[in-house]
Amino acid sequence: MGVPPAPKKQAIEVCEWATRRAGDPEEAGRMVRGWAKRRQVGMYHPAILDAPELTWEQSAHERRVREGRA
């Protein structure tokens, strides 16, 4: 899917860690989000946090530009 294997393996390991330690799925989710926020990865990466909101119209426009139809 275009993602190098190292981040995939790390994501799986973090999810397994949270699942083992948490009492329920909601707590595991909070643990994973806390882990990501402390390390500024995933949706907490500074480049993503500072990015403008992606709208359907913007996505459609970018797709047309890539296809040469803009």
N, CA, C and O atoms as a Maestro MAE file, in Angstrom:
{
 s_m_m2io_version
 :::
 2.0.0
}

f_m_ct {
 s_m_title
 :::
 protein
 m_atom[280] {
  # First column is atom index #
  i_m_mmod_type
  r_m_x_coord
  r_m_y_coord
  r_m_z_coord
  i_m_residue_number
  s_m_chain_name
  s_m_pdb_residue_name
  s_m_pdb_atom_name
  i_m_atomic_number
  :::
  1 25 0.827 -1.192 0.000 1 A "MET " " N  " 7
  2 3 0.000 0.000 0.000 1 A "MET " " CA " 6
  3 2 0.867 1.250 0.000 1 A "MET " " C  " 6
  4 15 0.358 2.344 0.245 1 A "MET " " O  " 8
  5 25 2.153 1.120 -0.266 2 A "GLY " " N  " 7
  6 3 3.002 2.286 -0.341 2 A "GLY " " CA " 6
  7 2 3.654 2.679 0.964 2 A "GLY " " C  " 6
  8 15 4.376 3.675 1.010 2 A "GLY " " O  " 8
  9 25 3.425 1.933 2.021 3 A "VAL " " N  " 7
  10 3 4.029 2.245 3.318 3 A "VAL " " CA " 6
  11 2 5.151 1.246 3.563 3 A "VAL " " C  " 6
  12 15 4.943 0.040 3.433 3 A "VAL " " O  " 8
  13 25 6.343 1.735 3.919 4 A "PRO " " N  " 7
  14 3 7.441 0.797 4.191 4 A "PRO " " CA " 6
  15 2 7.072 -0.173 5.318 4 A "PRO " " C  " 6
  16 15 6.260 0.170 6.178 4 A "PRO " " O  " 8
  17 25 7.656 -1.381 5.328 5 A "PRO " " N  " 7
  18 3 7.280 -2.384 6.326 5 A "PRO " " CA " 6
  19 2 7.611 -1.988 7.758 5 A "PRO " " C  " 6
  20 15 6.909 -2.411 8.676 5 A "PRO " " O  " 8
  21 25 8.657 -1.191 7.985 6 A "ALA " " N  " 7
  22 3 9.039 -0.851 9.359 6 A "ALA " " CA " 6
  23 2 7.913 -0.130 10.105 6 A "ALA " " C  " 6
  24 15 7.594 -0.536 11.222 6 A "ALA " " O  " 8
  25 25 7.284 0.931 9.541 7 A "PRO " " N  " 7
  26 3 6.184 1.566 10.265 7 A "PRO " " CA " 6
  27 2 4.995 0.637 10.481 7 A "PRO " " C  " 6
  28 15 4.314 0.729 11.503 7 A "PRO " " O  " 8
  29 25 4.738 -0.261 9.523 8 A "LYS " " N  " 7
  30 3 3.636 -1.208 9.695 8 A "LYS " " CA " 6
  31 2 3.903 -2.113 10.883 8 A "LYS " " C  " 6
  32 15 3.025 -2.334 11.716 8 A "LYS " " O  " 8
  33 25 5.133 -2.641 10.956 9 A "LYS " " N  " 7
  34 3 5.485 -3.532 12.065 9 A "LYS " " CA " 6
  35 2 5.407 -2.800 13.393 9 A "LYS " " C  " 6
  36 15 4.929 -3.354 14.382 9 A "LYS " " O  " 8
  37 25 5.875 -1.552 13.422 10 A "GLN " " N  " 7
  38 3 5.820 -0.767 14.649 10 A "GLN " " CA " 6
  39 2 4.366 -0.526 15.059 10 A "GLN " " C  " 6
  40 15 4.036 -0.626 16.241 10 A "GLN " " O  " 8
  41 25 3.506 -0.213 14.111 11 A "ALA " " N  " 7
  42 3 2.098 0.017 14.414 11 A "ALA " " CA " 6
  43 2 1.456 -1.243 14.997 11 A "ALA " " C  " 6
  44 15 0.689 -1.169 15.957 11 A "ALA " " O  " 8
  45 25 1.773 -2.386 14.414 12 A "ILE " " N  " 7
  46 3 1.226 -3.646 14.921 12 A "ILE " " CA " 6
  47 2 1.724 -3.902 16.332 12 A "ILE " " C  " 6
  48 15 0.947 -4.307 17.197 12 A "ILE " " O  " 8
  49 25 3.017 -3.669 16.581 13 A "GLU " " N  " 7
  50 3 3.584 -3.890 17.911 13 A "GLU " " CA " 6
  51 2 2.955 -2.970 18.950 13 A "GLU " " C  " 6
  52 15 2.677 -3.398 20.071 13 A "GLU " " O  " 8
  53 25 2.729 -1.709 18.587 14 A "VAL " " N  " 7
  54 3 2.111 -0.762 19.530 14 A "VAL " " CA " 6
  55 2 0.680 -1.197 19.837 14 A "VAL " " C  " 6
  56 15 0.256 -1.157 20.992 14 A "VAL " " O  " 8
  57 25 -0.062 -1.610 18.819 15 A "CYS " " N  " 7
  58 3 -1.435 -2.071 19.038 15 A "CYS " " CA " 6
  59 2 -1.470 -3.320 19.913 15 A "CYS " " C  " 6
  60 15 -2.320 -3.434 20.797 15 A "CYS " " O  " 8
  61 25 -0.560 -4.251 19.676 16 A "GLU " " N  " 7
  62 3 -0.505 -5.462 20.499 16 A "GLU " " CA " 6
  63 2 -0.157 -5.116 21.938 16 A "GLU " " C  " 6
  64 15 -0.743 -5.670 22.868 16 A "GLU " " O  " 8
  65 25 0.795 -4.202 22.133 17 A "TRP " " N  " 7
  66 3 1.188 -3.757 23.477 17 A "TRP " " CA " 6
  67 2 -0.011 -3.163 24.217 17 A "TRP " " C  " 6
  68 15 -0.276 -3.512 25.367 17 A "TRP " " O  " 8
  69 25 -0.731 -2.265 23.545 18 A "ALA " " N  " 7
  70 3 -1.872 -1.610 24.181 18 A "ALA " " CA " 6
  71 2 -2.974 -2.611 24.495 18 A "ALA " " C  " 6
  72 15 -3.609 -2.529 25.547 18 A "ALA " " O  " 8
  73 25 -3.200 -3.546 23.597 19 A "THR " " N  " 7
  74 3 -4.245 -4.547 23.813 19 A "THR " " CA " 6
  75 2 -3.920 -5.434 25.012 19 A "THR " " C  " 6
  76 15 -4.803 -5.765 25.804 19 A "THR " " O  " 8
  77 25 -2.649 -5.816 25.143 20 A "ARG " " N  " 7
  78 3 -2.242 -6.643 26.285 20 A "ARG " " CA " 6
  79 2 -2.406 -5.900 27.609 20 A "ARG " " C  " 6
  80 15 -2.853 -6.487 28.595 20 A "ARG " " O  " 8
  81 25 -2.052 -4.626 27.641 21 A "ARG " " N  " 7
  82 3 -2.047 -3.865 28.891 21 A "ARG " " CA " 6
  83 2 -3.395 -3.289 29.273 21 A "ARG " " C  " 6
  84 15 -3.661 -3.083 30.457 21 A "ARG " " O  " 8
  85 25 -4.245 -3.025 28.306 22 A "ALA " " N  " 7
  86 3 -5.527 -2.370 28.576 22 A "ALA " " CA " 6
  87 2 -6.574 -3.376 29.022 22 A "ALA " " C  " 6
  88 15 -6.505 -4.566 28.712 22 A "ALA " " O  " 8
  89 25 -7.533 -2.862 29.752 23 A "GLY " " N  " 7
  90 3 -8.621 -3.723 30.186 23 A "GLY " " CA " 6
  91 2 -9.716 -3.837 29.143 23 A "GLY " " C  " 6
  92 15 -10.468 -4.811 29.143 23 A "GLY " " O  " 8
  93 25 -9.819 -2.859 28.255 24 A "ASP " " N  " 7
  94 3 -10.869 -2.886 27.238 24 A "ASP " " CA " 6
  95 2 -10.376 -2.166 25.977 24 A "ASP " " C  " 6
  96 15 -9.372 -1.455 26.022 24 A "ASP " " O  " 8
  97 25 -11.073 -2.347 24.864 25 A "PRO " " N  " 7
  98 3 -10.634 -1.746 23.593 25 A "PRO " " CA " 6
  99 2 -10.553 -0.212 23.634 25 A "PRO " " C  " 6
  100 15 -9.664 0.372 23.016 25 A "PRO " " O  " 8
  101 25 -11.463 0.438 24.349 26 A "GLU " " N  " 7
  102 3 -11.433 1.911 24.424 26 A "GLU " " CA " 6
  103 2 -10.165 2.385 25.118 26 A "GLU " " C  " 6
  104 15 -9.538 3.351 24.683 26 A "GLU " " O  " 8
  105 25 -9.793 1.712 26.186 27 A "GLU " " N  " 7
  106 3 -8.564 2.071 26.901 27 A "GLU " " CA " 6
  107 2 -7.348 1.815 26.011 27 A "GLU " " C  " 6
  108 15 -6.409 2.611 26.006 27 A "GLU " " O  " 8
  109 25 -7.355 0.723 25.265 28 A "ALA " " N  " 7
  110 3 -6.250 0.441 24.343 28 A "ALA " " CA " 6
  111 2 -6.136 1.554 23.305 28 A "ALA " " C  " 6
  112 15 -5.027 1.974 22.975 28 A "ALA " " O  " 8
  113 25 -7.257 2.034 22.790 29 A "GLY " " N  " 7
  114 3 -7.251 3.134 21.831 29 A "GLY " " CA " 6
  115 2 -6.661 4.396 22.429 29 A "GLY " " C  " 6
  116 15 -5.893 5.098 21.772 29 A "GLY " " O  " 8
  117 25 -7.018 4.692 23.680 30 A "ARG " " N  " 7
  118 3 -6.443 5.866 24.350 30 A "ARG " " CA " 6
  119 2 -4.938 5.713 24.528 30 A "ARG " " C  " 6
  120 15 -4.189 6.679 24.383 30 A "ARG " " O  " 8
  121 25 -4.501 4.507 24.839 31 A "MET " " N  " 7
  122 3 -3.065 4.272 25.007 31 A "MET " " CA " 6
  123 2 -2.319 4.466 23.691 31 A "MET " " C  " 6
  124 15 -1.248 5.073 23.669 31 A "MET " " O  " 8
  125 25 -2.876 3.958 22.600 32 A "VAL " " N  " 7
  126 3 -2.224 4.104 21.288 32 A "VAL " " CA " 6
  127 2 -2.165 5.577 20.900 32 A "VAL " " C  " 6
  128 15 -1.133 6.054 20.427 32 A "VAL " " O  " 8
  129 25 -3.274 6.306 21.098 33 A "ARG " " N  " 7
  130 3 -3.266 7.737 20.763 33 A "ARG " " CA " 6
  131 2 -2.282 8.500 21.639 33 A "ARG " " C  " 6
  132 15 -1.612 9.409 21.149 33 A "ARG " " O  " 8
  133 25 -2.176 8.160 22.917 34 A "GLY " " N  " 7
  134 3 -1.206 8.797 23.799 34 A "GLY " " CA " 6
  135 2 0.218 8.518 23.358 34 A "GLY " " C  " 6
  136 15 1.064 9.411 23.374 34 A "GLY " " O  " 8
  137 25 0.484 7.276 22.963 35 A "TRP " " N  " 7
  138 3 1.813 6.903 22.466 35 A "TRP " " CA " 6
  139 2 2.168 7.742 21.245 35 A "TRP " " C  " 6
  140 15 3.275 8.272 21.150 35 A "TRP " " O  " 8
  141 25 1.222 7.861 20.308 36 A "ALA " " N  " 7
  142 3 1.470 8.612 19.076 36 A "ALA " " CA " 6
  143 2 1.657 10.101 19.361 36 A "ALA " " C  " 6
  144 15 2.508 10.755 18.757 36 A "ALA " " O  " 8
  145 25 0.864 10.624 20.273 37 A "LYS " " N  " 7
  146 3 0.956 12.058 20.586 37 A "LYS " " CA " 6
  147 2 2.302 12.394 21.222 37 A "LYS " " C  " 6
  148 15 2.917 13.403 20.877 37 A "LYS " " O  " 8
  149 25 2.763 11.554 22.149 38 A "ARG " " N  " 7
  150 3 4.060 11.798 22.799 38 A "ARG " " CA " 6
  151 2 5.206 11.746 21.800 38 A "ARG " " C  " 6
  152 15 6.190 12.471 21.943 38 A "ARG " " O  " 8
  153 25 5.085 10.893 20.791 39 A "ARG " " N  " 7
  154 3 6.169 10.733 19.811 39 A "ARG " " CA " 6
  155 2 5.949 11.553 18.544 39 A "ARG " " C  " 6
  156 15 6.781 11.525 17.636 39 A "ARG " " O  " 8
  157 25 4.843 12.278 18.477 40 A "GLN " " N  " 7
  158 3 4.485 13.097 17.318 40 A "GLN " " CA " 6
  159 2 4.534 12.293 16.016 40 A "GLN " " C  " 6
  160 15 5.203 12.677 15.057 40 A "GLN " " O  " 8
  161 25 3.824 11.191 16.004 41 A "VAL " " N  " 7
  162 3 3.735 10.353 14.809 41 A "VAL " " CA " 6
  163 2 2.273 10.186 14.411 41 A "VAL " " C  " 6
  164 15 1.365 10.509 15.176 41 A "VAL " " O  " 8
  165 25 2.064 9.675 13.200 42 A "GLY " " N  " 7
  166 3 0.701 9.452 12.722 42 A "GLY " " CA " 6
  167 2 -0.049 10.758 12.612 42 A "GLY " " C  " 6
  168 15 0.471 11.741 12.084 42 A "GLY " " O  " 8
  169 25 -1.275 10.772 13.112 43 A "MET " " N  " 7
  170 3 -2.089 11.982 12.995 43 A "MET " " CA " 6
  171 2 -1.585 13.115 13.875 43 A "MET " " C  " 6
  172 15 -2.084 14.235 13.775 43 A "MET " " O  " 8
  173 25 -0.610 12.851 14.733 44 A "TYR " " N  " 7
  174 3 -0.033 13.888 15.585 44 A "TYR " " CA " 6
  175 2 1.286 14.429 15.031 44 A "TYR " " C  " 6
  176 15 1.952 15.223 15.696 44 A "TYR " " O  " 8
  177 25 1.671 14.010 13.826 45 A "HIS " " N  " 7
  178 3 2.888 14.523 13.207 45 A "HIS " " CA " 6
  179 2 2.695 16.008 12.914 45 A "HIS " " C  " 6
  180 15 1.633 16.396 12.427 45 A "HIS " " O  " 8
  181 25 3.692 16.852 13.195 46 A "PRO " " N  " 7
  182 3 3.532 18.299 12.978 46 A "PRO " " CA " 6
  183 2 3.101 18.673 11.561 46 A "PRO " " C  " 6
  184 15 2.334 19.620 11.390 46 A "PRO " " O  " 8
  185 25 3.569 17.966 10.557 47 A "ALA " " N  " 7
  186 3 3.185 18.283 9.179 47 A "ALA " " CA " 6
  187 2 1.700 18.032 8.949 47 A "ALA " " C  " 6
  188 15 1.072 18.734 8.156 47 A "ALA " " O  " 8
  189 25 1.144 17.062 9.615 48 A "ILE " " N  " 7
  190 3 -0.282 16.767 9.465 48 A "ILE " " CA " 6
  191 2 -1.107 17.739 10.298 48 A "ILE " " C  " 6
  192 15 -2.157 18.206 9.856 48 A "ILE " " O  " 8
  193 25 -0.631 18.045 11.509 49 A "LEU " " N  " 7
  194 3 -1.370 18.972 12.363 49 A "LEU " " CA " 6
  195 2 -1.470 20.357 11.746 49 A "LEU " " C  " 6
  196 15 -2.481 21.035 11.926 49 A "LEU " " O  " 8
  197 25 -0.442 20.792 11.023 50 A "ASP " " N  " 7
  198 3 -0.422 22.121 10.429 50 A "ASP " " CA " 6
  199 2 -1.053 22.169 9.043 50 A "ASP " " C  " 6
  200 15 -1.197 23.249 8.472 50 A "ASP " " O  " 8
  201 25 -1.427 21.031 8.500 51 A "ALA " " N  " 7
  202 3 -1.980 20.989 7.144 51 A "ALA " " CA " 6
  203 2 -3.415 21.506 7.139 51 A "ALA " " C  " 6
  204 15 -4.136 21.356 8.126 51 A "ALA " " O  " 8
  205 25 -3.826 22.113 6.034 52 A "PRO " " N  " 7
  206 3 -5.221 22.555 5.945 52 A "PRO " " CA " 6
  207 2 -6.153 21.353 5.869 52 A "PRO " " C  " 6
  208 15 -5.751 20.261 5.470 52 A "PRO " " O  " 8
  209 25 -7.385 21.572 6.253 53 A "GLU " " N  " 7
  210 3 -8.362 20.492 6.216 53 A "GLU " " CA " 6
  211 2 -8.582 20.047 4.775 53 A "GLU " " C  " 6
  212 15 -8.735 20.878 3.880 53 A "GLU " " O  " 8
  213 25 -8.599 18.748 4.556 54 A "LEU " " N  " 7
  214 3 -8.780 18.204 3.218 54 A "LEU " " CA " 6
  215 2 -10.279 18.014 2.973 54 A "LEU " " C  " 6
  216 15 -10.944 17.266 3.690 54 A "LEU " " O  " 8
  217 25 -10.788 18.684 1.978 55 A "THR " " N  " 7
  218 3 -12.204 18.582 1.658 55 A "THR " " CA " 6
  219 2 -12.398 17.704 0.436 55 A "THR " " C  " 6
  220 15 -11.449 17.415 -0.293 55 A "THR " " O  " 8
  221 25 -13.636 17.282 0.220 56 A "TRP " " N  " 7
  222 3 -13.936 16.457 -0.936 56 A "TRP " " CA " 6
  223 2 -13.638 17.223 -2.211 56 A "TRP " " C  " 6
  224 15 -13.089 16.664 -3.160 56 A "TRP " " O  " 8
  225 25 -14.002 18.520 -2.240 57 A "GLU " " N  " 7
  226 3 -13.769 19.332 -3.431 57 A "GLU " " CA " 6
  227 2 -12.283 19.451 -3.728 57 A "GLU " " C  " 6
  228 15 -11.865 19.362 -4.883 57 A "GLU " " O  " 8
  229 25 -11.480 19.653 -2.679 58 A "GLN " " N  " 7
  230 3 -10.031 19.772 -2.863 58 A "GLN " " CA " 6
  231 2 -9.462 18.464 -3.391 58 A "GLN " " C  " 6
  232 15 -8.625 18.472 -4.294 58 A "GLN " " O  " 8
  233 25 -9.903 17.351 -2.842 59 A "SER " " N  " 7
  234 3 -9.424 16.042 -3.297 59 A "SER " " CA " 6
  235 2 -9.778 15.808 -4.762 59 A "SER " " C  " 6
  236 15 -8.953 15.313 -5.530 59 A "SER " " O  " 8
  237 25 -10.997 16.163 -5.146 60 A "ALA " " N  " 7
  238 3 -11.427 15.985 -6.533 60 A "ALA " " CA " 6
  239 2 -10.597 16.862 -7.464 60 A "ALA " " C  " 6
  240 15 -10.198 16.428 -8.544 60 A "ALA " " O  " 8
  241 25 -10.341 18.093 -7.041 61 A "HIS " " N  " 7
  242 3 -9.526 19.001 -7.855 61 A "HIS " " CA " 6
  243 2 -8.113 18.446 -8.033 61 A "HIS " " C  " 6
  244 15 -7.583 18.433 -9.144 61 A "HIS " " O  " 8
  245 25 -7.501 17.985 -6.933 62 A "GLU " " N  " 7
  246 3 -6.136 17.434 -7.022 62 A "GLU " " CA " 6
  247 2 -6.101 16.209 -7.918 62 A "GLU " " C  " 6
  248 15 -5.131 16.005 -8.649 62 A "GLU " " O  " 8
  249 25 -7.148 15.388 -7.871 63 A "ARG " " N  " 7
  250 3 -7.214 14.209 -8.734 63 A "ARG " " CA " 6
  251 2 -7.298 14.625 -10.203 63 A "ARG " " C  " 6
  252 15 -6.639 14.028 -11.056 63 A "ARG " " O  " 8
  253 25 -8.114 15.657 -10.503 64 A "ARG " " N  " 7
  254 3 -8.213 16.150 -11.887 64 A "ARG " " CA " 6
  255 2 -6.879 16.715 -12.360 64 A "ARG " " C  " 6
  256 15 -6.496 16.519 -13.513 64 A "ARG " " O  " 8
  257 25 -6.171 17.414 -11.479 65 A "VAL " " N  " 7
  258 3 -4.875 17.981 -11.847 65 A "VAL " " CA " 6
  259 2 -3.890 16.853 -12.177 65 A "VAL " " C  " 6
  260 15 -3.175 16.929 -13.175 65 A "VAL " " O  " 8
  261 25 -3.853 15.820 -11.352 66 A "ARG " " N  " 7
  262 3 -2.955 14.688 -11.603 66 A "ARG " " CA " 6
  263 2 -3.280 13.998 -12.924 66 A "ARG " " C  " 6
  264 15 -2.387 13.538 -13.636 66 A "ARG " " O  " 8
  265 25 -4.558 13.934 -13.235 67 A "GLU " " N  " 7
  266 3 -4.983 13.279 -14.473 67 A "GLU " " CA " 6
  267 2 -4.913 14.195 -15.671 67 A "GLU " " C  " 6
  268 15 -5.169 13.763 -16.795 67 A "GLU " " O  " 8
  269 25 -4.563 15.477 -15.452 68 A "GLY " " N  " 7
  270 3 -4.447 16.426 -16.548 68 A "GLY " " CA " 6
  271 2 -5.758 16.965 -17.056 68 A "GLY " " C  " 6
  272 15 -5.836 17.432 -18.192 68 A "GLY " " O  " 8
  273 25 -6.798 16.910 -16.235 69 A "ARG " " N  " 7
  274 3 -8.120 17.370 -16.651 69 A "ARG " " CA " 6
  275 2 -8.517 18.691 -16.003 69 A "ARG " " C  " 6
  276 15 -9.668 19.105 -16.137 69 A "ARG " " O  " 8
  277 25 -7.616 19.361 -15.312 70 A "ALA " " N  " 7
  278 3 -7.997 20.580 -14.569 70 A "ALA " " CA " 6
  279 2 -8.145 21.780 -15.411 70 A "ALA " " C  " 6
  280 15 -8.459 22.856 -14.902 70 A "ALA " " O  " 8
  :::
 }
 m_bond[279] {
  # First column is bond index #
  i_m_from
  i_m_to
  i_m_order
  :::
  1 1 2 1
  2 2 3 1
  3 3 4 2
  4 3 5 1
  5 5 6 1
  6 6 7 1
  7 7 8 2
  8 7 9 1
  9 9 10 1
  10 10 11 1
  11 11 12 2
  12 11 13 1
  13 13 14 1
  14 14 15 1
  15 15 16 2
  16 15 17 1
  17 17 18 1
  18 18 19 1
  19 19 20 2
  20 19 21 1
  21 21 22 1
  22 22 23 1
  23 23 24 2
  24 23 25 1
  25 25 26 1
  26 26 27 1
  27 27 28 2
  28 27 29 1
  29 29 30 1
  30 30 31 1
  31 31 32 2
  32 31 33 1
  33 33 34 1
  34 34 35 1
  35 35 36 2
  36 35 37 1
  37 37 38 1
  38 38 39 1
  39 39 40 2
  40 39 41 1
  41 41 42 1
  42 42 43 1
  43 43 44 2
  44 43 45 1
  45 45 46 1
  46 46 47 1
  47 47 48 2
  48 47 49 1
  49 49 50 1
  50 50 51 1
  51 51 52 2
  52 51 53 1
  53 53 54 1
  54 54 55 1
  55 55 56 2
  56 55 57 1
  57 57 58 1
  58 58 59 1
  59 59 60 2
  60 59 61 1
  61 61 62 1
  62 62 63 1
  63 63 64 2
  64 63 65 1
  65 65 66 1
  66 66 67 1
  67 67 68 2
  68 67 69 1
  69 69 70 1
  70 70 71 1
  71 71 72 2
  72 71 73 1
  73 73 74 1
  74 74 75 1
  75 75 76 2
  76 75 77 1
  77 77 78 1
  78 78 79 1
  79 79 80 2
  80 79 81 1
  81 81 82 1
  82 82 83 1
  83 83 84 2
  84 83 85 1
  85 85 86 1
  86 86 87 1
  87 87 88 2
  88 87 89 1
  89 89 90 1
  90 90 91 1
  91 91 92 2
  92 91 93 1
  93 93 94 1
  94 94 95 1
  95 95 96 2
  96 95 97 1
  97 97 98 1
  98 98 99 1
  99 99 100 2
  100 99 101 1
  101 101 102 1
  102 102 103 1
  103 103 104 2
  104 103 105 1
  105 105 106 1
  106 106 107 1
  107 107 108 2
  108 107 109 1
  109 109 110 1
  110 110 111 1
  111 111 112 2
  112 111 113 1
  113 113 114 1
  114 114 115 1
  115 115 116 2
  116 115 117 1
  117 117 118 1
  118 118 119 1
  119 119 120 2
  120 119 121 1
  121 121 122 1
  122 122 123 1
  123 123 124 2
  124 123 125 1
  125 125 126 1
  126 126 127 1
  127 127 128 2
  128 127 129 1
  129 129 130 1
  130 130 131 1
  131 131 132 2
  132 131 133 1
  133 133 134 1
  134 134 135 1
  135 135 136 2
  136 135 137 1
  137 137 138 1
  138 138 139 1
  139 139 140 2
  140 139 141 1
  141 141 142 1
  142 142 143 1
  143 143 144 2
  144 143 145 1
  145 145 146 1
  146 146 147 1
  147 147 148 2
  148 147 149 1
  149 149 150 1
  150 150 151 1
  151 151 152 2
  152 151 153 1
  153 153 154 1
  154 154 155 1
  155 155 156 2
  156 155 157 1
  157 157 158 1
  158 158 159 1
  159 159 160 2
  160 159 161 1
  161 161 162 1
  162 162 163 1
  163 163 164 2
  164 163 165 1
  165 165 166 1
  166 166 167 1
  167 167 168 2
  168 167 169 1
  169 169 170 1
  170 170 171 1
  171 171 172 2
  172 171 173 1
  173 173 174 1
  174 174 175 1
  175 175 176 2
  176 175 177 1
  177 177 178 1
  178 178 179 1
  179 179 180 2
  180 179 181 1
  181 181 182 1
  182 182 183 1
  183 183 184 2
  184 183 185 1
  185 185 186 1
  186 186 187 1
  187 187 188 2
  188 187 189 1
  189 189 190 1
  190 190 191 1
  191 191 192 2
  192 191 193 1
  193 193 194 1
  194 194 195 1
  195 195 196 2
  196 195 197 1
  197 197 198 1
  198 198 199 1
  199 199 200 2
  200 199 201 1
  201 201 202 1
  202 202 203 1
  203 203 204 2
  204 203 205 1
  205 205 206 1
  206 206 207 1
  207 207 208 2
  208 207 209 1
  209 209 210 1
  210 210 211 1
  211 211 212 2
  212 211 213 1
  213 213 214 1
  214 214 215 1
  215 215 216 2
  216 215 217 1
  217 217 218 1
  218 218 219 1
  219 219 220 2
  220 219 221 1
  221 221 222 1
  222 222 223 1
  223 223 224 2
  224 223 225 1
  225 225 226 1
  226 226 227 1
  227 227 228 2
  228 227 229 1
  229 229 230 1
  230 230 231 1
  231 231 232 2
  232 231 233 1
  233 233 234 1
  234 234 235 1
  235 235 236 2
  236 235 237 1
  237 237 238 1
  238 238 239 1
  239 239 240 2
  240 239 241 1
  241 241 242 1
  242 242 243 1
  243 243 244 2
  244 243 245 1
  245 245 246 1
  246 246 247 1
  247 247 248 2
  248 247 249 1
  249 249 250 1
  250 250 251 1
  251 251 252 2
  252 251 253 1
  253 253 254 1
  254 254 255 1
  255 255 256 2
  256 255 257 1
  257 257 258 1
  258 258 259 1
  259 259 260 2
  260 259 261 1
  261 261 262 1
  262 262 263 1
  263 263 264 2
  264 263 265 1
  265 265 266 1
  266 266 267 1
  267 267 268 2
  268 267 269 1
  269 269 270 1
  270 270 271 1
  271 271 272 2
  272 271 273 1
  273 273 274 1
  274 274 275 1
  275 275 276 2
  276 275 277 1
  277 277 278 1
  278 278 279 1
  279 279 280 2
  :::
 }
}
